[in-house]
Amino acid sequence: RTCYDSMSKSDNLGDKDLALLKKIIDSQRHIEFQKILIQSIQTYLIELIRYRNPKKSLSRSELEVDILFYASGIAGLLLAHVGQEQLDTRGFAEQIYRLISPEPQGNIQKIEDRLP
């Protein structure tokens, strides 16, 4: 079961998924999990920017602080809402989308505007 499966069925994480996620977060390895989550989000954001700007060169070091900031923020949001009762999953996803939106007011657009 993927996160997409959960969202497409309009439910939150399945009981097994949620129990496993809570167990990881409560374990001694939660820091390692957080690092992996942040790295995954960083990779996603970098690839998103590269996809949207194929003619511009993009080295990871150019935007490292910006990307790390947004990746850490998104990871923090996700972890803060794990297991939250009555979470409007669709609304929450839309809020995160607005953070990384390609629209002029979107934060990723502000990073893209600084590309050489």
Secondary structure, DSSP 8 states (H G I E B T S, - for coil): --HHHHHHTT--S-HHHHHHHHHHHHSTTHHHHHHHHHHHHHHHHHHHHHHH-TTS---GGGGHHHHHHHHHHHHHHHHHTTT-TT--HHHHHHHHHHHT-SSTTSHHHHHHHT--
